[in-house]
Amino acid sequence: MTQKKTIGIVAGLNRRAATEVKTQLLAQGGDDITVMMTEDNFKIDPDPTFAVSDRKIFIFNESELLAEMGVDLILVPDFKCGSYIHEIQREIQTPILDMKGALMSQMGEGAPAMGVLDAANAAGCTDGACDISKQMKLIFPTEEEDKALNEIREKVRAEGASDEAAQKLAEVCKSLMAKGAQVIVPNCTQFALNVPALQTMGLPVMNVFEVFAKAALAHSTKKLPKPFKLGLIGGLGPAATVDLYDKIVKASPAKNDQEHFKVVIEQNPQIDDRTACLLYGGPDPTIAMYNCAKRLQKDGCDYIIIPCNTAHAFLPRMLRHLDVPFIDMQQTMLDEIQAKFGKDARVGLMATSGTIATGIYGKKAEKMGMKMFTPDEEHQKFVMNAIYGPKGAKAGYTTGECYDDLYKGAEYLVKTYDCNVLILGCTELPLIFHETDDFDVAGKKVAIVDPTATLARKCVQIAEATIKERGVR
């Protein structure tokens, strides 16, 4: 072997079997491998309602732990999970190998007739749906033999391998051989613990632990493609967060639930007010936003977005300490305006006083050669009232006084500066005005541009391109 591997074993389903697998790995792999084993033991609930789900969740938790520990390959020495291991693998990038998958990987053309000791574990193969049954002939125990095998299984589970268990298993093995079985597969780890004794009796019983180790050493350690995941710092404000997510969903070209992409929302309405900090020396929201971003980064998000224009003034403070990139709301929207209107754009900005004071729109527009205008002091008060007023958007209003106040700001920009594009530069404002190309104001039709909507479109564009590249959603 040339490739060194760190192999993790989910040991708690059958610790004796896990130890046998480890022994075989070390015997076959030598110095080229390191083996880690999990410590928790699986407890079988007597209520059959939870039997399968408990097992799945246990395997997932242990596999996730091993992945976080940095193993290259995860082994699950268990035959039962063969029918659903793909459900667990879908959630974990580190490759997982189970007993059934290992056995299949070692089967070539012209495989001999196989006698299987656990009919339940091979139930999916009896109707030809399983790949194993397509490669070879399977011979199963009788119903009476199956009952006896169930008793043996529980005895081995409680006491370990024994001469008594081996003798009873030998009787079933001989019966399967009489029906044409050339090789016996102990496709239950409890039965497999008795293989040395059965082989001593001269029975053609496969050492599944040896096969499992061989398959593991040959198995690829290449990580599975990572599904795209978008992180959203929410609560700035809550309604704006809902609005952005709604627009992302509507912009996605999905025909069913599964065709949408993953989004994680870290909702923290307790983040201090951004405008109050910037204009009046209020509490600094940087740490609260940074903590949200760190959580999203830890969760594996590919990009992070914030549905708050003023919050973007704090991004430079955070980005230098983060590895995950942000999708800039302002730049995304200005790029879209320039692509649509070119040099003819005369842009009016309606936003919080904090956003205007920081110049997070104006400086970017200036670099792009775009003409941008803001309301005077009187009309800026109307815009702020539409956002923060007792009947403003943050108080849950979207019509009435807040609409009239925002309209006054829009009217001023069109009349005074002949603006043909108006930016809703606070994520609460799209709750009052809606994006359109023909908004009537001051006797003129102008475009209303919603940064939330342009951000949603950009997120979908990036997500779909990434998903296509990675080949996994």
LOZA-328935 format. One record per residue (C-alpha): residue number from 1; residue in three letters; x, y negated, z negated. Coordinates in steps of 0.2 Angstrom, whole numbers, always signed. Layout:
N
<num NUM, residu ALA, xx X, yy Y, zz Z>;
...
# end
This chain:
473
<num 1, residu MET, xx +0, yy +0, zz +0>;
<num 2, residu THR, xx +6, yy -18, zz +4>;
<num 3, residu GLN, xx -9, yy -28, zz -3>;
<num 4, residu LYS, xx -9, yy -30, zz -21>;
<num 5, residu LYS, xx -27, yy -30, zz -29>;
<num 6, residu THR, xx -35, yy -34, zz -45>;
<num 7, residu ILE, xx -50, yy -23, zz -46>;
<num 8, residu GLY, xx -64, yy -26, zz -59>;
<num 9, residu ILE, xx -75, yy -11, zz -65>;
<num 10, residu VAL, xx -93, yy -14, zz -72>;
<num 11, residu ALA, xx -90, yy -1, zz -85>;
<num 12, residu GLY, xx -105, yy -2, zz -96>;
<num 13, residu LEU, xx -117, yy +9, zz -86>;
<num 14, residu ASN, xx -106, yy +24, zz -90>;
<num 15, residu ARG, xx -90, yy +20, zz -99>;
<num 16, residu ARG, xx -84, yy +38, zz -97>;
<num 17, residu ALA, xx -86, yy +37, zz -78>;
<num 18, residu ALA, xx -78, yy +20, zz -78>;
<num 19, residu THR, xx -63, yy +27, zz -86>;
<num 20, residu GLU, xx -62, yy +41, zz -74>;
<num 21, residu VAL, xx -62, yy +28, zz -60>;
<num 22, residu LYS, xx -49, yy +18, zz -68>;
<num 23, residu THR, xx -38, yy +34, zz -70>;
<num 24, residu GLN, xx -40, yy +38, zz -52>;
<num 25, residu LEU, xx -36, yy +20, zz -46>;
<num 26, residu LEU, xx -20, yy +20, zz -56>;
<num 27, residu ALA, xx -15, yy +37, zz -50>;
<num 28, residu GLN, xx -18, yy +32, zz -32>;
<num 29, residu GLY, xx -13, yy +14, zz -32>;
<num 30, residu GLY, xx +1, yy +13, zz -44>;
<num 31, residu ASP, xx +9, yy -4, zz -46>;
<num 32, residu ASP, xx -1, yy -11, zz -32>;
<num 33, residu ILE, xx -16, yy -14, zz -42>;
<num 34, residu THR, xx -22, yy -21, zz -59>;
<num 35, residu VAL, xx -38, yy -15, zz -66>;
<num 36, residu MET, xx -50, yy -24, zz -77>;
<num 37, residu MET, xx -65, yy -17, zz -86>;
<num 38, residu THR, xx -80, yy -26, zz -93>;
<num 39, residu GLU, xx -84, yy -23, zz -112>;
<num 40, residu ASP, xx -103, yy -24, zz -113>;
<num 41, residu ASN, xx -113, yy -8, zz -113>;
<num 42, residu PHE, xx -130, yy -6, zz -104>;
<num 43, residu LYS, xx -145, yy -2, zz -115>;
<num 44, residu ILE, xx -159, yy +8, zz -107>;
<num 45, residu ASP, xx -176, yy +1, zz -112>;
<num 46, residu PRO, xx -188, yy +15, zz -115>;
<num 47, residu ASP, xx -202, yy +5, zz -106>;
<num 48, residu PRO, xx -200, yy +10, zz -87>;
<num 49, residu THR, xx -207, yy -7, zz -82>;
<num 50, residu PHE, xx -190, yy -14, zz -86>;
<num 51, residu ALA, xx -179, yy +0, zz -80>;
<num 52, residu VAL, xx -174, yy -6, zz -63>;
<num 53, residu SER, xx -174, yy -25, zz -67>;
<num 54, residu ASP, xx -164, yy -23, zz -83>;
<num 55, residu ARG, xx -151, yy -12, zz -73>;
<num 56, residu LYS, xx -150, yy -25, zz -59>;
<num 57, residu ILE, xx -148, yy -40, zz -71>;
<num 58, residu PHE, xx -135, yy -31, zz -81>;
<num 59, residu ILE, xx -125, yy -27, zz -65>;
<num 60, residu PHE, xx -126, yy -45, zz -59>;
<num 61, residu ASN, xx -121, yy -52, zz -76>;
<num 62, residu GLU, xx -106, yy -41, zz -77>;
<num 63, residu SER, xx -101, yy -43, zz -58>;
<num 64, residu GLU, xx -102, yy -62, zz -60>;
<num 65, residu LEU, xx -91, yy -61, zz -75>;
<num 66, residu LEU, xx -78, yy -51, zz -66>;
<num 67, residu ALA, xx -79, yy -64, zz -51>;
<num 68, residu GLU, xx -76, yy -78, zz -63>;
<num 69, residu MET, xx -61, yy -69, zz -70>;
<num 70, residu GLY, xx -54, yy -69, zz -52>;
<num 71, residu VAL, xx -54, yy -50, zz -47>;
<num 72, residu ASP, xx -53, yy -46, zz -29>;
<num 73, residu LEU, xx -65, yy -32, zz -29>;
<num 74, residu ILE, xx -79, yy -27, zz -40>;
<num 75, residu LEU, xx -83, yy -8, zz -43>;
<num 76, residu VAL, xx -100, yy -2, zz -49>;
<num 77, residu PRO, xx -98, yy +17, zz -53>;
<num 78, residu ASP, xx -116, yy +20, zz -52>;
<num 79, residu PHE, xx -127, yy +29, zz -39>;
<num 80, residu LYS, xx -143, yy +22, zz -44>;
<num 81, residu CYS, xx -139, yy +4, zz -38>;
<num 82, residu GLY, xx -136, yy +10, zz -20>;
<num 83, residu SER, xx -153, yy +5, zz -14>;
<num 84, residu TYR, xx -152, yy -13, zz -21>;
<num 85, residu ILE, xx -133, yy -18, zz -23>;
<num 86, residu HIS, xx -136, yy -29, zz -8>;
<num 87, residu GLU, xx -147, yy -40, zz -18>;
<num 88, residu ILE, xx -133, yy -43, zz -31>;
<num 89, residu GLN, xx -120, yy -45, zz -17>;
<num 90, residu ARG, xx -130, yy -59, zz -9>;
<num 91, residu GLU, xx -128, yy -69, zz -25>;
<num 92, residu ILE, xx -109, yy -66, zz -27>;
<num 93, residu GLN, xx -95, yy -69, zz -15>;
<num 94, residu THR, xx -82, yy -57, zz -22>;
<num 95, residu PRO, xx -85, yy -40, zz -13>;
<num 96, residu ILE, xx -94, yy -26, zz -22>;
<num 97, residu LEU, xx -93, yy -8, zz -19>;
<num 98, residu ASP, xx -105, yy +5, zz -27>;
<num 99, residu MET, xx -103, yy +24, zz -27>;
<num 100, residu LYS, xx -115, yy +27, zz -12>;
<num 101, residu GLY, xx -106, yy +14, zz -2>;
<num 102, residu ALA, xx -89, yy +22, zz -6>;
<num 103, residu LEU, xx -95, yy +39, zz -1>;
<num 104, residu MET, xx -102, yy +33, zz +15>;
<num 105, residu SER, xx -86, yy +24, zz +20>;
<num 106, residu GLN, xx -76, yy +40, zz +18>;
<num 107, residu MET, xx -88, yy +51, zz +28>;
<num 108, residu GLY, xx -82, yy +54, zz +46>;
<num 109, residu GLU, xx -90, yy +63, zz +61>;
<num 110, residu GLY, xx -95, yy +81, zz +59>;
<num 111, residu ALA, xx -97, yy +80, zz +40>;
<num 112, residu PRO, xx -102, yy +97, zz +32>;
<num 113, residu ALA, xx -119, yy +101, zz +25>;
<num 114, residu MET, xx -120, yy +92, zz +8>;
<num 115, residu GLY, xx -129, yy +99, zz -8>;
<num 116, residu VAL, xx -134, yy +84, zz -19>;
<num 117, residu LEU, xx -137, yy +87, zz -38>;
<num 118, residu ASP, xx -148, yy +71, zz -41>;
<num 119, residu ALA, xx -163, yy +71, zz -30>;
<num 120, residu ALA, xx -169, yy +54, zz -37>;
<num 121, residu ASN, xx -153, yy +45, zz -33>;
<num 122, residu ALA, xx -154, yy +52, zz -15>;
<num 123, residu ALA, xx -173, yy +49, zz -13>;
<num 124, residu GLY, xx -170, yy +36, zz +0>;
<num 125, residu CYS, xx -161, yy +48, zz +11>;
<num 126, residu THR, xx -174, yy +61, zz +12>;
<num 127, residu ASP, xx -184, yy +53, zz +25>;
<num 128, residu GLY, xx -170, yy +49, zz +37>;
<num 129, residu ALA, xx -169, yy +30, zz +32>;
<num 130, residu CYS, xx -153, yy +31, zz +23>;
<num 131, residu ASP, xx -137, yy +31, zz +34>;
<num 132, residu ILE, xx -130, yy +46, zz +24>;
<num 133, residu SER, xx -144, yy +57, zz +30>;
<num 134, residu LYS, xx -141, yy +52, zz +48>;
<num 135, residu GLN, xx -123, yy +57, zz +47>;
<num 136, residu MET, xx -125, yy +74, zz +38>;
<num 137, residu LYS, xx -137, yy +87, zz +33>;
<num 138, residu LEU, xx -143, yy +85, zz +15>;
<num 139, residu ILE, xx -149, yy +100, zz +4>;
<num 140, residu PHE, xx -159, yy +96, zz -12>;
<num 141, residu PRO, xx -163, yy +106, zz -28>;
<num 142, residu THR, xx -180, yy +113, zz -31>;
<num 143, residu GLU, xx -192, yy +105, zz -42>;
<num 144, residu GLU, xx -189, yy +117, zz -56>;
<num 145, residu GLU, xx -170, yy +115, zz -54>;
<num 146, residu ASP, xx -173, yy +96, zz -54>;
<num 147, residu LYS, xx -181, yy +97, zz -71>;
<num 148, residu ALA, xx -166, yy +107, zz -78>;
<num 149, residu LEU, xx -154, yy +94, zz -71>;
<num 150, residu ASN, xx -163, yy +80, zz -80>;
<num 151, residu GLU, xx -161, yy +89, zz -96>;
<num 152, residu ILE, xx -142, yy +91, zz -92>;
<num 153, residu ARG, xx -140, yy +73, zz -88>;
<num 154, residu GLU, xx -147, yy +67, zz -104>;
<num 155, residu LYS, xx -136, yy +79, zz -114>;
<num 156, residu VAL, xx -121, yy +73, zz -105>;
<num 157, residu ARG, xx -126, yy +55, zz -108>;
<num 158, residu ALA, xx -127, yy +58, zz -126>;
<num 159, residu GLU, xx -112, yy +71, zz -129>;
<num 160, residu GLY, xx -101, yy +70, zz -114>;
<num 161, residu ALA, xx -95, yy +84, zz -102>;
<num 162, residu SER, xx -96, yy +102, zz -110>;
<num 163, residu ASP, xx -94, yy +120, zz -105>;
<num 164, residu GLU, xx -113, yy +122, zz -107>;
<num 165, residu ALA, xx -117, yy +108, zz -95>;
<num 166, residu ALA, xx -105, yy +114, zz -83>;
<num 167, residu GLN, xx -112, yy +132, zz -83>;
<num 168, residu LYS, xx -130, yy +126, zz -80>;
<num 169, residu LEU, xx -124, yy +114, zz -66>;
<num 170, residu ALA, xx -114, yy +129, zz -58>;
<num 171, residu GLU, xx -131, yy +139, zz -57>;
<num 172, residu VAL, xx -139, yy +124, zz -47>;
<num 173, residu CYS, xx -123, yy +122, zz -36>;
<num 174, residu LYS, xx -123, yy +141, zz -31>;
<num 175, residu SER, xx -142, yy +139, zz -27>;
<num 176, residu LEU, xx -138, yy +125, zz -15>;
<num 177, residu MET, xx -124, yy +134, zz -7>;
<num 178, residu ALA, xx -136, yy +149, zz -4>;
<num 179, residu LYS, xx -147, yy +137, zz +6>;
<num 180, residu GLY, xx -132, yy +132, zz +16>;
<num 181, residu ALA, xx -123, yy +118, zz +7>;
<num 182, residu GLN, xx -104, yy +118, zz +11>;
<num 183, residu VAL, xx -100, yy +104, zz -1>;
<num 184, residu ILE, xx -108, yy +99, zz -18>;
<num 185, residu VAL, xx -110, yy +80, zz -21>;
<num 186, residu PRO, xx -113, yy +76, zz -40>;
<num 187, residu ASN, xx -122, yy +60, zz -35>;
<num 188, residu CYS, xx -125, yy +55, zz -54>;
<num 189, residu THR, xx -110, yy +50, zz -64>;
<num 190, residu GLN, xx -116, yy +61, zz -79>;
<num 191, residu PHE, xx -114, yy +76, zz -67>;
<num 192, residu ALA, xx -98, yy +70, zz -60>;
<num 193, residu LEU, xx -90, yy +71, zz -77>;
<num 194, residu ASN, xx -91, yy +90, zz -76>;
<num 195, residu VAL, xx -82, yy +91, zz -59>;
<num 196, residu PRO, xx -65, yy +98, zz -66>;
<num 197, residu ALA, xx -74, yy +112, zz -74>;
<num 198, residu LEU, xx -85, yy +116, zz -59>;
<num 199, residu GLN, xx -69, yy +116, zz -48>;
<num 200, residu THR, xx -61, yy +128, zz -60>;
<num 201, residu MET, xx -75, yy +140, zz -56>;
<num 202, residu GLY, xx -70, yy +139, zz -38>;
<num 203, residu LEU, xx -86, yy +128, zz -33>;
<num 204, residu PRO, xx -84, yy +116, zz -18>;
<num 205, residu VAL, xx -89, yy +101, zz -29>;
<num 206, residu MET, xx -83, yy +84, zz -23>;
<num 207, residu ASN, xx -73, yy +73, zz -35>;
<num 208, residu VAL, xx -83, yy +57, zz -32>;
<num 209, residu PHE, xx -72, yy +47, zz -44>;
<num 210, residu GLU, xx -57, yy +51, zz -33>;
<num 211, residu VAL, xx -67, yy +47, zz -17>;
<num 212, residu PHE, xx -73, yy +31, zz -25>;
<num 213, residu ALA, xx -55, yy +26, zz -30>;
<num 214, residu LYS, xx -49, yy +30, zz -12>;
<num 215, residu ALA, xx -62, yy +19, zz -4>;
<num 216, residu ALA, xx -59, yy +5, zz -16>;
<num 217, residu LEU, xx -40, yy +4, zz -12>;
<num 218, residu ALA, xx -45, yy +4, zz +6>;
<num 219, residu HIS, xx -59, yy -9, zz +4>;
<num 220, residu SER, xx -57, yy -27, zz +10>;
<num 221, residu THR, xx -55, yy -40, zz -3>;
<num 222, residu LYS, xx -60, yy -54, zz +9>;
<num 223, residu LYS, xx -73, yy -66, zz +0>;
<num 224, residu LEU, xx -90, yy -66, zz +8>;
<num 225, residu PRO, xx -95, yy -83, zz +16>;
<num 226, residu LYS, xx -102, yy -95, zz +4>;
<num 227, residu PRO, xx -120, yy -101, zz +6>;
<num 228, residu PHE, xx -122, yy -120, zz +8>;
<num 229, residu LYS, xx -128, yy -129, zz -7>;
<num 230, residu LEU, xx -132, yy -147, zz -9>;
<num 231, residu GLY, xx -131, yy -156, zz -26>;
<num 232, residu LEU, xx -142, yy -170, zz -31>;
<num 233, residu ILE, xx -140, yy -181, zz -46>;
<num 234, residu GLY, xx -158, yy -186, zz -51>;
<num 235, residu GLY, xx -167, yy -196, zz -62>;
<num 236, residu LEU, xx -162, yy -213, zz -55>;
<num 237, residu GLY, xx -177, yy -214, zz -55>;
<num 238, residu PRO, xx -187, yy -198, zz -56>;
<num 239, residu ALA, xx -200, yy -203, zz -42>;
<num 240, residu ALA, xx -185, yy -208, zz -31>;
<num 241, residu THR, xx -178, yy -191, zz -34>;
<num 242, residu VAL, xx -194, yy -182, zz -29>;
<num 243, residu ASP, xx -196, yy -193, zz -14>;
<num 244, residu LEU, xx -178, yy -189, zz -7>;
<num 245, residu TYR, xx -181, yy -170, zz -10>;
<num 246, residu ASP, xx -198, yy -171, zz -2>;
<num 247, residu LYS, xx -190, yy -179, zz +13>;
<num 248, residu ILE, xx -176, yy -166, zz +14>;
<num 249, residu VAL, xx -189, yy -152, zz +14>;
<num 250, residu LYS, xx -199, yy -161, zz +28>;
<num 251, residu ALA, xx -183, yy -164, zz +38>;
<num 252, residu SER, xx -177, yy -146, zz +38>;
<num 253, residu PRO, xx -181, yy -136, zz +53>;
<num 254, residu ALA, xx -187, yy -121, zz +42>;
<num 255, residu LYS, xx -202, yy -110, zz +47>;
<num 256, residu ASN, xx -203, yy -101, zz +30>;
<num 257, residu ASP, xx -196, yy -102, zz +13>;
<num 258, residu GLN, xx -180, yy -93, zz +16>;
<num 259, residu GLU, xx -175, yy -104, zz +30>;
<num 260, residu HIS, xx -173, yy -119, zz +19>;
<num 261, residu PHE, xx -155, yy -122, zz +11>;
<num 262, residu LYS, xx -151, yy -122, zz -7>;
<num 263, residu VAL, xx -152, yy -138, zz -17>;
<num 264, residu VAL, xx -148, yy -140, zz -36>;
<num 265, residu ILE, xx -155, yy -156, zz -44>;
<num 266, residu GLU, xx -147, yy -162, zz -60>;
<num 267, residu GLN, xx -161, yy -172, zz -67>;
<num 268, residu ASN, xx -155, yy -185, zz -80>;
<num 269, residu PRO, xx -167, yy -199, zz -82>;
<num 270, residu GLN, xx -157, yy -205, zz -98>;
<num 271, residu ILE, xx -143, yy -212, zz -87>;
<num 272, residu ASP, xx -141, yy -230, zz -91>;
<num 273, residu ASP, xx -148, yy -243, zz -79>;
<num 274, residu ARG, xx -135, yy -247, zz -66>;
<num 275, residu THR, xx -141, yy -265, zz -62>;
<num 276, residu ALA, xx -141, yy -270, zz -81>;
<num 277, residu CYS, xx -123, yy -263, zz -82>;
<num 278, residu LEU, xx -117, yy -273, zz -67>;
<num 279, residu LEU, xx -126, yy -289, zz -70>;
<num 280, residu TYR, xx -128, yy -291, zz -88>;
<num 281, residu GLY, xx -114, yy -280, zz -96>;
<num 282, residu GLY, xx -126, yy -266, zz -101>;
<num 283, residu PRO, xx -121, yy -248, zz -106>;
<num 284, residu ASP, xx -110, yy -240, zz -93>;
<num 285, residu PRO, xx -118, yy -225, zz -84>;
<num 286, residu THR, xx -102, yy -219, zz -77>;
<num 287, residu ILE, xx -99, yy -204, zz -89>;
<num 288, residu ALA, xx -117, yy -198, zz -88>;
<num 289, residu MET, xx -116, yy -198, zz -69>;
<num 290, residu TYR, xx -99, yy -190, zz -69>;
<num 291, residu ASN, xx -105, yy -176, zz -81>;
<num 292, residu CYS, xx -120, yy -173, zz -68>;
<num 293, residu ALA, xx -107, yy -172, zz -54>;
<num 294, residu LYS, xx -96, yy -160, zz -64>;
<num 295, residu ARG, xx -110, yy -148, zz -67>;
<num 296, residu LEU, xx -115, yy -148, zz -49>;
<num 297, residu GLN, xx -97, yy -146, zz -44>;
<num 298, residu LYS, xx -96, yy -131, zz -56>;
<num 299, residu ASP, xx -111, yy -124, zz -48>;
<num 300, residu GLY, xx -103, yy -123, zz -31>;
<num 301, residu CYS, xx -111, yy -137, zz -22>;
<num 302, residu ASP, xx -103, yy -142, zz -6>;
<num 303, residu TYR, xx -109, yy -160, zz -6>;
<num 304, residu ILE, xx -117, yy -172, zz -19>;
<num 305, residu ILE, xx -130, yy -185, zz -16>;
<num 306, residu ILE, xx -137, yy -199, zz -27>;
<num 307, residu PRO, xx -155, yy -206, zz -23>;
<num 308, residu CYS, xx -150, yy -223, zz -30>;
<num 309, residu ASN, xx -142, yy -237, zz -20>;
<num 310, residu THR, xx -135, yy -246, zz -35>;
<num 311, residu ALA, xx -127, yy -230, zz -42>;
<num 312, residu HIS, xx -116, yy -230, zz -27>;
<num 313, residu ALA, xx -106, yy -245, zz -34>;
<num 314, residu PHE, xx -99, yy -232, zz -47>;
<num 315, residu LEU, xx -94, yy -219, zz -35>;
<num 316, residu PRO, xx -76, yy -225, zz -33>;
<num 317, residu ARG, xx -74, yy -223, zz -52>;
<num 318, residu MET, xx -79, yy -204, zz -51>;
<num 319, residu LEU, xx -73, yy -198, zz -34>;
<num 320, residu ARG, xx -55, yy -199, zz -40>;
<num 321, residu HIS, xx -59, yy -186, zz -53>;
<num 322, residu LEU, xx -69, yy -174, zz -42>;
<num 323, residu ASP, xx -66, yy -161, zz -29>;
<num 324, residu VAL, xx -83, yy -161, zz -21>;
<num 325, residu PRO, xx -87, yy -175, zz -8>;
<num 326, residu PHE, xx -102, yy -186, zz -9>;
<num 327, residu ILE, xx -113, yy -191, zz +6>;
<num 328, residu ASP, xx -114, yy -210, zz +6>;
<num 329, residu MET, xx -131, yy -216, zz +7>;
<num 330, residu GLN, xx -127, yy -234, zz +13>;
<num 331, residu GLN, xx -114, yy -228, zz +26>;
<num 332, residu THR, xx -126, yy -215, zz +33>;
<num 333, residu MET, xx -140, yy -228, zz +35>;
<num 334, residu LEU, xx -129, yy -241, zz +43>;
<num 335, residu ASP, xx -122, yy -229, zz +55>;
<num 336, residu GLU, xx -140, yy -224, zz +60>;
<num 337, residu ILE, xx -145, yy -243, zz +62>;
<num 338, residu GLN, xx -129, yy -246, zz +73>;
<num 339, residu ALA, xx -132, yy -231, zz +84>;
<num 340, residu LYS, xx -150, yy -237, zz +86>;
<num 341, residu PHE, xx -149, yy -256, zz +88>;
<num 342, residu GLY, xx -131, yy -259, zz +92>;
<num 343, residu LYS, xx -125, yy -277, zz +92>;
<num 344, residu ASP, xx -143, yy -283, zz +92>;
<num 345, residu ALA, xx -146, yy -278, zz +74>;
<num 346, residu ARG, xx -150, yy -293, zz +62>;
<num 347, residu VAL, xx -152, yy -284, zz +46>;
<num 348, residu GLY, xx -162, yy -290, zz +30>;
<num 349, residu LEU, xx -157, yy -281, zz +14>;
<num 350, residu MET, xx -171, yy -279, zz +1>;
<num 351, residu ALA, xx -162, yy -271, zz -15>;
<num 352, residu THR, xx -159, yy -274, zz -33>;
<num 353, residu SER, xx -149, yy -289, zz -38>;
<num 354, residu GLY, xx -135, yy -277, zz -44>;
<num 355, residu THR, xx -134, yy -269, zz -27>;
<num 356, residu ILE, xx -133, yy -286, zz -19>;
<num 357, residu ALA, xx -120, yy -292, zz -31>;
<num 358, residu THR, xx -108, yy -278, zz -29>;
<num 359, residu GLY, xx -109, yy -280, zz -10>;
<num 360, residu ILE, xx -110, yy -261, zz -7>;
<num 361, residu TYR, xx -120, yy -264, zz +8>;
<num 362, residu GLY, xx -113, yy -281, zz +13>;
<num 363, residu LYS, xx -95, yy -275, zz +13>;
<num 364, residu LYS, xx -99, yy -260, zz +24>;
<num 365, residu ALA, xx -109, yy -270, zz +36>;
<num 366, residu GLU, xx -96, yy -283, zz +38>;
<num 367, residu LYS, xx -83, yy -269, zz +42>;
<num 368, residu MET, xx -94, yy -263, zz +56>;
<num 369, residu GLY, xx -97, yy -281, zz +63>;
<num 370, residu MET, xx -116, yy -280, zz +58>;
<num 371, residu LYS, xx -125, yy -296, zz +53>;
<num 372, residu MET, xx -134, yy -294, zz +36>;
<num 373, residu PHE, xx -144, yy -306, zz +26>;
<num 374, residu THR, xx -152, yy -306, zz +8>;
<num 375, residu PRO, xx -166, yy -316, zz +0>;
<num 376, residu ASP, xx -164, yy -332, zz -9>;
<num 377, residu GLU, xx -165, yy -333, zz -28>;
<num 378, residu GLU, xx -184, yy -336, zz -27>;
<num 379, residu HIS, xx -188, yy -321, zz -16>;
<num 380, residu GLN, xx -176, yy -310, zz -24>;
<num 381, residu LYS, xx -186, yy -311, zz -40>;
<num 382, residu PHE, xx -201, yy -305, zz -30>;
<num 383, residu VAL, xx -191, yy -290, zz -24>;
<num 384, residu MET, xx -185, yy -286, zz -42>;
<num 385, residu ASN, xx -203, yy -287, zz -48>;
<num 386, residu ALA, xx -208, yy -275, zz -35>;
<num 387, residu ILE, xx -195, yy -263, zz -43>;
<num 388, residu TYR, xx -195, yy -267, zz -61>;
<num 389, residu GLY, xx -210, yy -277, zz -65>;
<num 390, residu PRO, xx -224, yy -270, zz -76>;
<num 391, residu LYS, xx -234, yy -266, zz -60>;
<num 392, residu GLY, xx -218, yy -261, zz -50>;
<num 393, residu ALA, xx -212, yy -245, zz -43>;
<num 394, residu LYS, xx -202, yy -239, zz -58>;
<num 395, residu ALA, xx -218, yy -241, zz -68>;
<num 396, residu GLY, xx -227, yy -229, zz -56>;
<num 397, residu TYR, xx -236, yy -242, zz -45>;
<num 398, residu THR, xx -235, yy -241, zz -26>;
<num 399, residu THR, xx -249, yy -253, zz -20>;
<num 400, residu GLY, xx -256, yy -270, zz -26>;
<num 401, residu GLU, xx -244, yy -282, zz -34>;
<num 402, residu CYS, xx -228, yy -273, zz -30>;
<num 403, residu TYR, xx -233, yy -272, zz -12>;
<num 404, residu ASP, xx -237, yy -290, zz -11>;
<num 405, residu ASP, xx -221, yy -295, zz -19>;
<num 406, residu LEU, xx -210, yy -284, zz -8>;
<num 407, residu TYR, xx -220, yy -291, zz +7>;
<num 408, residu LYS, xx -215, yy -309, zz +2>;
<num 409, residu GLY, xx -196, yy -304, zz +2>;
<num 410, residu ALA, xx -198, yy -296, zz +19>;
<num 411, residu GLU, xx -207, yy -311, zz +26>;
<num 412, residu TYR, xx -194, yy -323, zz +20>;
<num 413, residu LEU, xx -180, yy -313, zz +28>;
<num 414, residu VAL, xx -189, yy -312, zz +45>;
<num 415, residu LYS, xx -194, yy -330, zz +45>;
<num 416, residu THR, xx -178, yy -337, zz +39>;
<num 417, residu TYR, xx -165, yy -326, zz +48>;
<num 418, residu ASP, xx -175, yy -318, zz +62>;
<num 419, residu CYS, xx -171, yy -301, zz +55>;
<num 420, residu ASN, xx -177, yy -287, zz +66>;
<num 421, residu VAL, xx -172, yy -273, zz +54>;
<num 422, residu LEU, xx -176, yy -272, zz +35>;
<num 423, residu ILE, xx -167, yy -261, zz +24>;
<num 424, residu LEU, xx -177, yy -253, zz +9>;
<num 425, residu GLY, xx -161, yy -254, zz -1>;
<num 426, residu CYS, xx -168, yy -247, zz -18>;
<num 427, residu THR, xx -174, yy -229, zz -18>;
<num 428, residu GLU, xx -190, yy -235, zz -27>;
<num 429, residu LEU, xx -195, yy -246, zz -12>;
<num 430, residu PRO, xx -199, yy -232, zz +0>;
<num 431, residu LEU, xx -213, yy -228, zz -12>;
<num 432, residu ILE, xx -220, yy -245, zz -7>;
<num 433, residu PHE, xx -216, yy -248, zz +11>;
<num 434, residu HIS, xx -213, yy -233, zz +23>;
<num 435, residu GLU, xx -201, yy -231, zz +37>;
<num 436, residu THR, xx -207, yy -237, zz +54>;
<num 437, residu ASP, xx -201, yy -246, zz +70>;
<num 438, residu ASP, xx -216, yy -258, zz +71>;
<num 439, residu PHE, xx -220, yy -266, zz +54>;
<num 440, residu ASP, xx -230, yy -282, zz +56>;
<num 441, residu VAL, xx -223, yy -296, zz +46>;
<num 442, residu ALA, xx -222, yy -315, zz +50>;
<num 443, residu GLY, xx -230, yy -312, zz +67>;
<num 444, residu LYS, xx -216, yy -301, zz +72>;
<num 445, residu LYS, xx -214, yy -282, zz +73>;
<num 446, residu VAL, xx -198, yy -276, zz +64>;
<num 447, residu ALA, xx -190, yy -259, zz +60>;
<num 448, residu ILE, xx -191, yy -254, zz +42>;
<num 449, residu VAL, xx -177, yy -242, zz +38>;
<num 450, residu ASP, xx -177, yy -231, zz +23>;
<num 451, residu PRO, xx -160, yy -225, zz +16>;
<num 452, residu THR, xx -168, yy -211, zz +7>;
<num 453, residu ALA, xx -175, yy -204, zz +24>;
<num 454, residu THR, xx -158, yy -207, zz +33>;
<num 455, residu LEU, xx -149, yy -198, zz +19>;
<num 456, residu ALA, xx -161, yy -183, zz +20>;
<num 457, residu ARG, xx -158, yy -182, zz +39>;
<num 458, residu LYS, xx -140, yy -182, zz +36>;
<num 459, residu CYS, xx -140, yy -169, zz +23>;
<num 460, residu VAL, xx -150, yy -157, zz +34>;
<num 461, residu GLN, xx -138, yy -161, zz +49>;
<num 462, residu ILE, xx -123, yy -156, zz +38>;
<num 463, residu ALA, xx -132, yy -141, zz +30>;
<num 464, residu GLU, xx -137, yy -134, zz +47>;
<num 465, residu ALA, xx -120, yy -136, zz +54>;
<num 466, residu THR, xx -112, yy -128, zz +39>;
<num 467, residu ILE, xx -124, yy -114, zz +39>;
<num 468, residu LYS, xx -121, yy -110, zz +57>;
<num 469, residu GLU, xx -102, yy -111, zz +55>;
<num 470, residu ARG, xx -102, yy -99, zz +40>;
<num 471, residu GLY, xx -116, yy -87, zz +46>;
<num 472, residu VAL, xx -125, yy -86, zz +30>;
<num 473, residu ARG, xx -139, yy -97, zz +23>;
# end
